[in-house]
Amino acid sequence: MASKTKEYKPSEKEKFMNARQLAYFKEKLLAWRTEIQRDSAETVESLQEHNLNAPDLADRATSESDRSIELRARDRQRKLISKINQALKRIEDGEYGYCEDTGEPISLQRLDARPIATLSLEAQERHERREKVYRDD
C-alpha cells in the first residue's frame, strides 16, 4: 500500500501543523519507530546466537566488547523510542511542532530533520550554551 504522504513535503506556505502536516510527521515517526524496533529485534537475535564461551581469551574479549557496544546502542534505541512515543503523544494533544520553551513554532526544516525536536533551533542553542557553561565550571 502506497503512503498518502510519500509525495507530500510540508511547506511554510501552508497553515502550520495543519492536518496534512500532522499526518506527515505522524507517519514519519511511526516508520522510524518500526525501523528501530526491527533493528532491535535483530540485535537481540544476534546476541542470543553468539556464544560468549570462546576458547581464546582474545576472541572472548572481542565478543564481550562487541556485545557491550550492541547493548549500549540498544539502550540508546530504547530512549529514542520513548522520545518518538512522546512526539506522537504531542501530535495527539495538539502540541506537536511548538517549542517547549517559547511556544513558538519549530521550523518545518528542523522537524523534518529531527521529528522528535521539542525546542526551536534558537532555544536548543541557548540550552546547549547553558549546559556548556555549567559543564565547564
N, CA, C and O atoms as a GROMACS GRO file, in nm:
protein
  548
    1MET      N    1   0.084  -0.118   0.000
    1MET     CA    2   0.000   0.000   0.000
    1MET      C    3   0.089   0.125   0.000
    1MET      O    4   0.178   0.138   0.085
    2ALA      N    5   0.066   0.212  -0.092
    2ALA     CA    6   0.146   0.335  -0.102
    2ALA      C    7   0.101   0.434   0.003
    2ALA      O    8  -0.017   0.445   0.036
    3SER      N    9   0.197   0.505   0.054
    3SER     CA   10   0.170   0.605   0.158
    3SER      C   11   0.107   0.729   0.096
    3SER      O   12   0.142   0.771  -0.014
    4LYS      N   13   0.012   0.788   0.170
    4LYS     CA   14  -0.051   0.911   0.124
    4LYS      C   15   0.044   1.029   0.134
    4LYS      O   16   0.031   1.126   0.059
    5THR      N   17   0.140   1.020   0.224
    5THR     CA   18   0.227   1.135   0.249
    5THR      C   19   0.365   1.120   0.183
    5THR      O   20   0.450   1.207   0.201
    6LYS      N   21   0.389   1.013   0.108
    6LYS     CA   22   0.521   0.992   0.047
    6LYS      C   23   0.558   1.107  -0.047
    6LYS      O   24   0.672   1.152  -0.048
    7GLU      N   25   0.463   1.153  -0.126
    7GLU     CA   26   0.491   1.258  -0.224
    7GLU      C   27   0.482   1.396  -0.161
    7GLU      O   28   0.530   1.494  -0.219
    8TYR      N   29   0.424   1.406  -0.046
    8TYR     CA   30   0.399   1.534   0.021
    8TYR      C   31   0.522   1.580   0.098
    8TYR      O   32   0.592   1.500   0.160
    9LYS      N   33   0.548   1.710   0.093
    9LYS     CA   34   0.655   1.771   0.170
    9LYS      C   35   0.596   1.896   0.236
    9LYS      O   36   0.546   1.984   0.166
   10PRO      N   37   0.599   1.905   0.370
   10PRO     CA   38   0.542   2.023   0.437
   10PRO      C   39   0.605   2.152   0.384
   10PRO      O   40   0.724   2.157   0.353
   11SER      N   41   0.523   2.255   0.376
   11SER     CA   42   0.568   2.383   0.322
   11SER      C   43   0.534   2.497   0.417
   11SER      O   44   0.432   2.494   0.486
   12GLU      N   45   0.621   2.596   0.420
   12GLU     CA   46   0.599   2.716   0.501
   12GLU      C   47   0.478   2.795   0.451
   12GLU      O   48   0.424   2.879   0.523
   13LYS      N   49   0.434   2.768   0.327
   13LYS     CA   50   0.324   2.843   0.265
   13LYS      C   51   0.188   2.802   0.321
   13LYS      O   52   0.090   2.875   0.308
   14GLU      N   53   0.182   2.685   0.382
   14GLU     CA   54   0.053   2.638   0.434
   14GLU      C   55   0.042   2.665   0.584
   14GLU      O   56   0.140   2.699   0.650
   15LYS      N   57  -0.078   2.650   0.637
   15LYS     CA   58  -0.102   2.672   0.780
   15LYS      C   59  -0.016   2.574   0.860
   15LYS      O   60  -0.012   2.454   0.832
   16PHE      N   61   0.053   2.628   0.962
   16PHE     CA   62   0.143   2.547   1.043
   16PHE      C   63   0.066   2.440   1.118
   16PHE      O   64  -0.036   2.467   1.181
   17MET      N   65   0.116   2.318   1.111
   17MET     CA   66   0.062   2.199   1.177
   17MET      C   67  -0.085   2.175   1.140
   17MET      O   68  -0.168   2.144   1.226
   18ASN      N   69  -0.113   2.190   1.011
   18ASN     CA   70  -0.245   2.152   0.961
   18ASN      C   71  -0.255   2.000   0.961
   18ASN      O   72  -0.157   1.931   0.991
   19ALA      N   73  -0.370   1.948   0.929
   19ALA     CA   74  -0.393   1.803   0.936
   19ALA      C   75  -0.295   1.725   0.848
   19ALA      O   76  -0.250   1.617   0.885
   20ARG      N   77  -0.263   1.781   0.732
   20ARG     CA   78  -0.173   1.711   0.641
   20ARG      C   79  -0.030   1.706   0.698
   20ARG      O   80   0.037   1.603   0.688
   21GLN      N   81   0.015   1.816   0.757
   21GLN     CA   82   0.148   1.817   0.818
   21GLN      C   83   0.152   1.720   0.936
   21GLN      O   84   0.249   1.645   0.952
   22LEU      N   85   0.049   1.722   1.017
   22LEU     CA   86   0.046   1.631   1.132
   22LEU      C   87   0.049   1.485   1.087
   22LEU      O   88   0.119   1.403   1.146
   23ALA      N   89  -0.026   1.454   0.981
   23ALA     CA   90  -0.026   1.316   0.928
   23ALA      C   91   0.113   1.280   0.875
   23ALA      O   92   0.160   1.167   0.895
   24TYR      N   93   0.178   1.374   0.809
   24TYR     CA   94   0.312   1.353   0.756
   24TYR      C   95   0.410   1.318   0.868
   24TYR      O   96   0.484   1.221   0.858
   25PHE      N   97   0.409   1.399   0.974
   25PHE     CA   98   0.504   1.375   1.083
   25PHE      C   99   0.467   1.250   1.162
   25PHE      O  100   0.556   1.178   1.209
   26LYS      N  101   0.340   1.224   1.177
   26LYS     CA  102   0.298   1.102   1.248
   26LYS      C  103   0.347   0.978   1.172
   26LYS      O  104   0.400   0.885   1.232
   27GLU      N  105   0.328   0.978   1.041
   27GLU     CA  106   0.372   0.865   0.960
   27GLU      C  107   0.525   0.850   0.966
   27GLU      O  108   0.577   0.739   0.974
   28LYS      N  109   0.594   0.963   0.962
   28LYS     CA  110   0.741   0.962   0.968
   28LYS      C  111   0.787   0.903   1.102
   28LYS      O  112   0.879   0.820   1.106
   29LEU      N  113   0.725   0.945   1.211
   29LEU     CA  114   0.761   0.894   1.344
   29LEU      C  115   0.728   0.745   1.358
   29LEU      O  116   0.809   0.669   1.412
   30LEU      N  117   0.612   0.704   1.309
   30LEU     CA  118   0.574   0.562   1.318
   30LEU      C  119   0.670   0.474   1.238
   30LEU      O  120   0.708   0.366   1.283
   31ALA      N  121   0.709   0.520   1.118
   31ALA     CA  122   0.802   0.442   1.035
   31ALA      C  123   0.938   0.433   1.104
   31ALA      O  124   1.002   0.327   1.102
   32TRP      N  125   0.982   0.542   1.164
   32TRP     CA  126   1.111   0.544   1.234
   32TRP      C  127   1.108   0.447   1.351
   32TRP      O  128   1.203   0.371   1.373
   33ARG      N  129   0.997   0.450   1.429
   33ARG     CA  130   0.984   0.360   1.543
   33ARG      C  131   0.985   0.214   1.498
   33ARG      O  132   1.049   0.129   1.561
   34THR      N  133   0.914   0.184   1.390
   34THR     CA  134   0.909   0.047   1.338
   34THR      C  135   1.047   0.000   1.297
   34THR      O  136   1.086  -0.114   1.324
   35GLU      N  137   1.122   0.087   1.230
   35GLU     CA  138   1.258   0.053   1.187
   35GLU      C  139   1.348   0.025   1.307
   35GLU      O  140   1.426  -0.071   1.306
   36ILE      N  141   1.339   0.107   1.410
   36ILE     CA  142   1.421   0.088   1.531
   36ILE      C  143   1.384  -0.043   1.600
   36ILE      O  144   1.471  -0.117   1.644
   37GLN      N  145   1.254  -0.071   1.609
   37GLN     CA  146   1.209  -0.194   1.674
   37GLN      C  147   1.256  -0.317   1.596
   37GLN      O  148   1.294  -0.418   1.656
   38ARG      N  149   1.254  -0.309   1.464
   38ARG     CA  150   1.301  -0.421   1.381
   38ARG      C  151   1.452  -0.441   1.402
   38ARG      O  152   1.499  -0.554   1.419
   39ASP      N  153   1.528  -0.330   1.402
   39ASP     CA  154   1.672  -0.339   1.426
   39ASP      C  155   1.701  -0.396   1.564
   39ASP      O  156   1.794  -0.475   1.582
   40SER      N  157   1.623  -0.356   1.660
   40SER     CA  158   1.640  -0.402   1.798
   40SER      C  159   1.616  -0.553   1.807
   40SER      O  160   1.690  -0.625   1.873
   41ALA      N  161   1.512  -0.600   1.740
   41ALA     CA  162   1.482  -0.744   1.740
   41ALA      C  163   1.596  -0.822   1.675
   41ALA      O  164   1.632  -0.931   1.722
   42GLU      N  165   1.653  -0.768   1.569
   42GLU     CA  166   1.766  -0.834   1.504
   42GLU      C  167   1.888  -0.838   1.597
   42GLU      O  168   1.961  -0.937   1.600
   43THR      N  169   1.908  -0.731   1.673
   43THR     CA  170   2.020  -0.726   1.768
   43THR      C  171   2.003  -0.833   1.874
   43THR      O  172   2.098  -0.903   1.909
   44VAL      N  173   1.882  -0.846   1.926
   44VAL     CA  174   1.855  -0.947   2.029
   44VAL      C  175   1.883  -1.086   1.974
   44VAL      O  176   1.947  -1.168   2.040
   45GLU      N  177   1.834  -1.113   1.853
   45GLU     CA  178   1.860  -1.244   1.791
   45GLU      C  179   2.009  -1.268   1.775
   45GLU      O  180   2.059  -1.377   1.805
   46SER      N  181   2.080  -1.167   1.729
   46SER     CA  182   2.224  -1.178   1.707
   46SER      C  183   2.296  -1.206   1.839
   46SER      O  184   2.386  -1.290   1.845
   47LEU      N  185   2.257  -1.134   1.944
   47LEU     CA  186   2.322  -1.154   2.074
   47LEU      C  187   2.296  -1.294   2.128
   47LEU      O  188   2.383  -1.354   2.191
   48GLN      N  189   2.176  -1.346   2.104
   48GLN     CA  190   2.143  -1.479   2.154
   48GLN      C  191   2.217  -1.588   2.077
   48GLN      O  192   2.246  -1.695   2.131
   49GLU      N  193   2.247  -1.561   1.949
   49GLU     CA  194   2.314  -1.661   1.866
   49GLU      C  195   2.463  -1.672   1.896
   49GLU      O  196   2.522  -1.780   1.884
   50HIS      N  197   2.525  -1.560   1.935
   50HIS     CA  198   2.669  -1.562   1.958
   50HIS      C  199   2.703  -1.622   2.093
   50HIS      O  200   2.642  -1.590   2.195
   51ASN      N  201   2.800  -1.708   2.091
   51ASN     CA  202   2.844  -1.776   2.212
   51ASN      C  203   2.960  -1.698   2.274
   51ASN      O  204   3.060  -1.671   2.209
   52LEU      N  205   2.944  -1.662   2.401
   52LEU     CA  206   3.049  -1.588   2.470
   52LEU      C  207   3.159  -1.678   2.525
   52LEU      O  208   3.258  -1.629   2.579
   53ASN      N  209   3.142  -1.808   2.513
   53ASN     CA  210   3.241  -1.901   2.568
   53ASN      C  211   3.345  -1.942   2.464
   53ASN      O  212   3.372  -2.061   2.446
   54ALA      N  213   3.401  -1.845   2.398
   54ALA     CA  214   3.507  -1.874   2.301
   54ALA      C  215   3.630  -1.922   2.377
   54ALA      O  216   3.663  -1.866   2.482
   55PRO      N  217   3.698  -2.023   2.326
   55PRO     CA  218   3.814  -2.077   2.398
   55PRO      C  219   3.930  -1.977   2.407
   55PRO      O  220   4.003  -1.976   2.506
   56ASP      N  221   3.947  -1.895   2.307
   56ASP     CA  222   4.058  -1.799   2.304
   56ASP      C  223   4.019  -1.673   2.382
   56ASP      O  224   3.912  -1.617   2.359
   57LEU      N  225   4.106  -1.628   2.473
   57LEU     CA  226   4.077  -1.510   2.555
   57LEU      C  227   4.056  -1.385   2.470
   57LEU      O  228   3.968  -1.304   2.499
   58ALA      N  229   4.136  -1.368   2.366
   58ALA     CA  230   4.123  -1.251   2.279
   58ALA      C  231   3.989  -1.253   2.207
   58ALA      O  232   3.923  -1.150   2.195
   59ASP      N  233   3.948  -1.372   2.159
   59ASP     CA  234   3.817  -1.383   2.093
   59ASP      C  235   3.704  -1.353   2.189
   59ASP      O  236   3.607  -1.286   2.154
   60ARG      N  237   3.717  -1.403   2.311
   60ARG     CA  238   3.614  -1.380   2.412
   60ARG      C  239   3.606  -1.231   2.446
   60ARG      O  240   3.496  -1.176   2.458
   61ALA      N  241   3.722  -1.166   2.461
   61ALA     CA  242   3.724  -1.023   2.492
   61ALA      C  243   3.661  -0.942   2.379
   61ALA      O  244   3.586  -0.848   2.403
   62THR      N  245   3.691  -0.980   2.254
   62THR     CA  246   3.631  -0.912   2.140
   62THR      C  247   3.480  -0.931   2.140
   62THR      O  248   3.405  -0.836   2.116
   63SER      N  249   3.435  -1.052   2.166
   63SER     CA  250   3.290  -1.080   2.172
   63SER      C  251   3.222  -0.999   2.281
   63SER      O  252   3.115  -0.943   2.261
   64GLU      N  253   3.286  -0.993   2.398
   64GLU     CA  254   3.227  -0.918   2.508
   64GLU      C  255   3.224  -0.769   2.476
   64GLU      O  256   3.127  -0.701   2.511
   65SER      N  257   3.326  -0.719   2.412
   65SER     CA  258   3.330  -0.578   2.373
   65SER      C  259   3.220  -0.548   2.270
   65SER      O  260   3.149  -0.448   2.281
   66ASP      N  261   3.206  -0.636   2.171
   66ASP     CA  262   3.101  -0.619   2.070
   66ASP      C  263   2.962  -0.623   2.134
   66ASP      O  264   2.874  -0.546   2.099
   67ARG      N  265   2.946  -0.715   2.228
   67ARG     CA  266   2.818  -0.728   2.298
   67ARG      C  267   2.787  -0.601   2.378
   67ARG      O  268   2.673  -0.555   2.380
   68SER      N  269   2.888  -0.545   2.443
   68SER     CA  270   2.871  -0.423   2.520
   68SER      C  271   2.829  -0.306   2.429
   68SER      O  272   2.740  -0.229   2.464
   69ILE      N  273   2.893  -0.296   2.315
   69ILE     CA  274   2.859  -0.190   2.219
   69ILE      C  275   2.715  -0.208   2.172
   69ILE      O  276   2.640  -0.111   2.164
   70GLU      N  277   2.678  -0.332   2.140
   70GLU     CA  278   2.540  -0.360   2.095
   70GLU      C  279   2.438  -0.322   2.202
   70GLU      O  280   2.334  -0.265   2.172
   71LEU      N  281   2.469  -0.355   2.328
   71LEU     CA  282   2.376  -0.325   2.437
   71LEU      C  283   2.363  -0.175   2.460
   71LEU      O  284   2.253  -0.127   2.489
   72ARG      N  285   2.472  -0.100   2.446
   72ARG     CA  286   2.465   0.046   2.458
   72ARG      C  287   2.382   0.105   2.345
   72ARG      O  288   2.302   0.196   2.366
   73ALA      N  289   2.402   0.053   2.225
   73ALA     CA  290   2.325   0.100   2.110
   73ALA      C  291   2.176   0.070   2.131
   73ALA      O  292   2.089   0.151   2.099
   74ARG      N  293   2.150  -0.046   2.184
   74ARG     CA  294   2.010  -0.085   2.209
   74ARG      C  295   1.947   0.005   2.315
   74ARG      O  296   1.829   0.039   2.305
   75ASP      N  297   2.024   0.044   2.416
   75ASP     CA  298   1.974   0.135   2.518
   75ASP      C  299   1.942   0.272   2.458
   75ASP      O  300   1.840   0.332   2.491
   76ARG      N  301   2.029   0.320   2.369
   76ARG     CA  302   2.002   0.447   2.300
   76ARG      C  303   1.875   0.436   2.216
   76ARG      O  304   1.794   0.529   2.211
   77GLN      N  305   1.857   0.320   2.151
   77GLN     CA  306   1.736   0.299   2.071
   77GLN      C  307   1.611   0.299   2.160
   77GLN      O  308   1.507   0.352   2.121
   78ARG      N  309   1.623   0.238   2.276
   78ARG     CA  310   1.509   0.236   2.369
   78ARG      C  311   1.470   0.378   2.408
   78ARG      O  312   1.352   0.412   2.413
   79LYS      N  313   1.571   0.461   2.437
   79LYS     CA  314   1.545   0.601   2.473
   79LYS      C  315   1.485   0.677   2.355
   79LYS      O  316   1.398   0.762   2.374
   80LEU      N  317   1.532   0.647   2.235
   80LEU     CA  318   1.480   0.713   2.116
   80LEU      C  319   1.334   0.675   2.093
   80LEU      O  320   1.253   0.760   2.056
   81ILE      N  321   1.301   0.550   2.114
   81ILE     CA  322   1.161   0.507   2.100
   81ILE      C  323   1.073   0.583   2.200
   81ILE      O  324   0.961   0.622   2.166
   82SER      N  325   1.123   0.604   2.320
   82SER     CA  326   1.049   0.680   2.419
   82SER      C  327   1.024   0.823   2.369
   82SER      O  328   0.914   0.876   2.385
   83LYS      N  329   1.126   0.884   2.309
   83LYS     CA  330   1.110   1.020   2.256
   83LYS      C  331   1.013   1.022   2.138
   83LYS      O  332   0.936   1.117   2.123
   84ILE      N  333   1.017   0.919   2.056
   84ILE     CA  334   0.923   0.909   1.944
   84ILE      C  335   0.780   0.898   1.998
   84ILE      O  336   0.689   0.963   1.948
   85ASN      N  337   0.762   0.814   2.101
   85ASN     CA  338   0.628   0.800   2.161
   85ASN      C  339   0.580   0.932   2.221
   85ASN      O  340   0.461   0.964   2.212
   86GLN      N  341   0.671   1.007   2.282
   86GLN     CA  342   0.634   1.138   2.336
   86GLN      C  343   0.592   1.234   2.224
   86GLN      O  344   0.497   1.310   2.240
   87ALA      N  345   0.664   1.229   2.112
   87ALA     CA  346   0.629   1.314   1.997
   87ALA      C  347   0.491   1.276   1.943
   87ALA      O  348   0.412   1.363   1.908
   88LEU      N  349   0.463   1.146   1.935
   88LEU     CA  350   0.332   1.100   1.888
   88LEU      C  351   0.222   1.147   1.983
   88LEU      O  352   0.112   1.183   1.939
   89LYS      N  353   0.250   1.147   2.112
   89LYS     CA  354   0.153   1.197   2.210
   89LYS      C  355   0.130   1.346   2.191
   89LYS      O  356   0.017   1.394   2.202
   90ARG      N  357   0.239   1.421   2.163
   90ARG     CA  358   0.223   1.565   2.139
   90ARG      C  359   0.136   1.589   2.015
   90ARG      O  360   0.060   1.686   2.011
   91ILE      N  361   0.146   1.502   1.914
   91ILE     CA  362   0.060   1.514   1.797
   91ILE      C  363  -0.085   1.496   1.839
   91ILE      O  364  -0.171   1.575   1.802
   92GLU      N  365  -0.112   1.391   1.918
   92GLU     CA  366  -0.248   1.366   1.967
   92GLU      C  367  -0.301   1.482   2.050
   92GLU      O  368  -0.419   1.517   2.041
   93ASP      N  369  -0.213   1.543   2.130
   93ASP     CA  370  -0.254   1.651   2.221
   93ASP      C  371  -0.258   1.788   2.154
   93ASP      O  372  -0.298   1.886   2.216
   94GLY      N  373  -0.216   1.795   2.026
   94GLY     CA  374  -0.216   1.923   1.956
   94GLY      C  375  -0.100   2.013   1.995
   94GLY      O  376  -0.105   2.134   1.971
   95GLU      N  377   0.005   1.958   2.054
   95GLU     CA  378   0.120   2.037   2.099
   95GLU      C  379   0.242   2.017   2.009
   95GLU      O  380   0.344   2.084   2.028
   96TYR      N  381   0.233   1.927   1.913
   96TYR     CA  382   0.348   1.894   1.830
   96TYR      C  383   0.388   2.013   1.742
   96TYR      O  384   0.304   2.084   1.687
   97GLY      N  385   0.520   2.033   1.732
   97GLY     CA  386   0.572   2.135   1.642
   97GLY      C  387   0.594   2.269   1.707
   97GLY      O  388   0.643   2.363   1.644
   98TYR      N  389   0.560   2.280   1.836
   98TYR     CA  390   0.578   2.406   1.907
   98TYR      C  391   0.686   2.391   2.013
   98TYR      O  392   0.692   2.290   2.082
   99CYS      N  393   0.771   2.492   2.024
   99CYS     CA  394   0.883   2.492   2.117
   99CYS      C  395   0.833   2.485   2.262
   99CYS      O  396   0.743   2.560   2.300
  100GLU      N  397   0.891   2.395   2.340
  100GLU     CA  398   0.854   2.382   2.482
  100GLU      C  399   0.893   2.505   2.562
  100GLU      O  400   0.827   2.537   2.661
  101ASP      N  401   0.998   2.576   2.522
  101ASP     CA  402   1.043   2.695   2.595
  101ASP      C  403   0.962   2.819   2.560
  101ASP      O  404   0.916   2.891   2.648
  102THR      N  405   0.947   2.844   2.429
  102THR     CA  406   0.889   2.971   2.385
  102THR      C  407   0.745   2.960   2.338
  102THR      O  408   0.674   3.061   2.334
  103GLY      N  409   0.701   2.841   2.302
  103GLY     CA  410   0.567   2.824   2.247
  103GLY      C  411   0.558   2.859   2.100
  103GLY      O  412   0.453   2.845   2.038
  104GLU      N  413   0.670   2.905   2.045
  104GLU     CA  414   0.675   2.942   1.902
  104GLU      C  415   0.686   2.815   1.817
  104GLU      O  416   0.732   2.711   1.864
  105PRO      N  417   0.643   2.824   1.690
  105PRO     CA  418   0.658   2.708   1.601
  105PRO      C  419   0.805   2.672   1.580
  105PRO      O  420   0.891   2.759   1.568
  106ILE      N  421   0.832   2.543   1.577
  106ILE     CA  422   0.964   2.492   1.541
  106ILE      C  423   0.965   2.485   1.389
  106ILE      O  424   0.865   2.445   1.328
  107SER      N  425   1.075   2.522   1.326
  107SER     CA  426   1.078   2.525   1.179
  107SER      C  427   1.048   2.387   1.122
  107SER      O  428   1.088   2.284   1.177
  108LEU      N  429   0.978   2.387   1.009
  108LEU     CA  430   0.946   2.261   0.942
  108LEU      C  431   1.073   2.188   0.900
  108LEU      O  432   1.079   2.065   0.903
  109GLN      N  433   1.174   2.264   0.860
  109GLN     CA  434   1.302   2.204   0.820
  109GLN      C  435   1.364   2.129   0.938
  109GLN      O  436   1.415   2.018   0.920
  110ARG      N  437   1.360   2.187   1.056
  110ARG     CA  438   1.414   2.122   1.176
  110ARG      C  439   1.333   1.997   1.210
  110ARG      O  440   1.389   1.892   1.241
  111LEU      N  441   1.201   2.010   1.205
  111LEU     CA  442   1.116   1.894   1.237
  111LEU      C  443   1.134   1.782   1.136
  111LEU      O  444   1.129   1.664   1.172
  112ASP      N  445   1.155   1.818   1.010
  112ASP     CA  446   1.175   1.715   0.909
  112ASP      C  447   1.306   1.640   0.934
  112ASP      O  448   1.313   1.519   0.917
  113ALA      N  449   1.409   1.715   0.976
  113ALA     CA  450   1.539   1.653   1.004
  113ALA      C  451   1.538   1.579   1.138
  113ALA      O  452   1.602   1.475   1.151
  114ARG      N  453   1.466   1.632   1.236
  114ARG     CA  454   1.462   1.572   1.370
  114ARG      C  455   1.318   1.579   1.421
  114ARG      O  456   1.284   1.670   1.497
  115PRO      N  457   1.235   1.485   1.380
  115PRO     CA  458   1.092   1.492   1.413
  115PRO      C  459   1.060   1.482   1.563
  115PRO      O  460   0.946   1.504   1.603
  116ILE      N  461   1.160   1.448   1.645
  116ILE     CA  462   1.136   1.442   1.789
  116ILE      C  463   1.174   1.572   1.858
  116ILE      O  464   1.166   1.581   1.981
  117ALA      N  465   1.214   1.673   1.781
  117ALA     CA  466   1.258   1.801   1.839
  117ALA      C  467   1.147   1.862   1.924
  117ALA      O  468   1.030   1.862   1.886
  118THR      N  469   1.187   1.916   2.041
  118THR     CA  470   1.091   1.982   2.130
  118THR      C  471   1.124   2.129   2.147
  118THR      O  472   1.048   2.205   2.206
  119LEU      N  473   1.240   2.169   2.094
  119LEU     CA  474   1.285   2.308   2.106
  119LEU      C  475   1.313   2.365   1.968
  119LEU      O  476   1.358   2.293   1.879
  120SER      N  477   1.287   2.494   1.952
  120SER     CA  478   1.326   2.560   1.828
  120SER      C  479   1.479   2.561   1.824
  120SER      O  480   1.544   2.536   1.925
  121LEU      N  481   1.533   2.590   1.708
  121LEU     CA  482   1.679   2.591   1.694
  121LEU      C  483   1.742   2.692   1.790
  121LEU      O  484   1.843   2.663   1.854
  122GLU      N  485   1.681   2.810   1.800
  122GLU     CA  486   1.735   2.913   1.889
  122GLU      C  487   1.730   2.868   2.035
  122GLU      O  488   1.827   2.886   2.109
  123ALA      N  489   1.618   2.810   2.077
  123ALA     CA  490   1.604   2.762   2.215
  123ALA      C  491   1.701   2.647   2.242
  123ALA      O  492   1.757   2.638   2.351
  124GLN      N  493   1.722   2.560   2.144
  124GLN     CA  494   1.816   2.449   2.158
  124GLN      C  495   1.958   2.502   2.176
  124GLN      O  496   2.033   2.453   2.260
  125GLU      N  497   1.993   2.603   2.096
  125GLU     CA  498   2.127   2.661   2.107
  125GLU      C  499   2.147   2.726   2.244
  125GLU      O  500   2.253   2.712   2.304
  126ARG      N  501   2.045   2.798   2.294
  126ARG     CA  502   2.054   2.858   2.428
  126ARG      C  503   2.073   2.750   2.533
  126ARG      O  504   2.156   2.763   2.623
  127HIS      N  505   1.997   2.644   2.521
  127HIS     CA  506   2.004   2.531   2.614
  127HIS      C  507   2.145   2.471   2.614
  127HIS      O  508   2.201   2.442   2.719
  128GLU      N  509   2.200   2.451   2.495
  128GLU     CA  510   2.334   2.391   2.486
  128GLU      C  511   2.440   2.485   2.540
  128GLU      O  512   2.536   2.439   2.601
  129ARG      N  513   2.425   2.617   2.519
  129ARG     CA  514   2.522   2.712   2.575
  129ARG      C  515   2.517   2.709   2.727
  129ARG      O  516   2.622   2.710   2.792
  130ARG      N  517   2.397   2.706   2.785
  130ARG     CA  518   2.384   2.697   2.932
  130ARG      C  519   2.447   2.568   2.983
  130ARG      O  520   2.517   2.568   3.084
  131GLU      N  521   2.420   2.458   2.912
  131GLU     CA  522   2.478   2.329   2.952
  131GLU      C  523   2.630   2.334   2.950
  131GLU      O  524   2.695   2.283   3.042
  132LYS      N  525   2.686   2.395   2.848
  132LYS     CA  526   2.831   2.406   2.835
  132LYS      C  527   2.889   2.489   2.949
  132LYS      O  528   2.993   2.455   3.004
  133VAL      N  529   2.823   2.599   2.983
  133VAL     CA  530   2.871   2.685   3.093
  133VAL      C  531   2.875   2.605   3.223
  133VAL      O  532   2.973   2.612   3.297
  134TYR      N  533   2.770   2.529   3.251
  134TYR     CA  534   2.766   2.451   3.374
  134TYR      C  535   2.865   2.336   3.371
  134TYR      O  536   2.920   2.299   3.475
  135ARG      N  537   2.890   2.278   3.255
  135ARG     CA  538   2.987   2.169   3.244
  135ARG      C  539   3.128   2.219   3.264
  135ARG      O  540   3.211   2.149   3.321
  136ASP      N  541   3.156   2.340   3.218
  136ASP     CA  542   3.290   2.396   3.228
  136ASP      C  543   3.325   2.440   3.370
  136ASP      O  544   3.442   2.458   3.402
  137ASP      N  545   3.225   2.457   3.456
  137ASP     CA  546   3.251   2.502   3.594
  137ASP      C  547   3.317   2.396   3.677
  137ASP      O  548   3.345   2.419   3.795
   0.00000   0.00000   0.00000
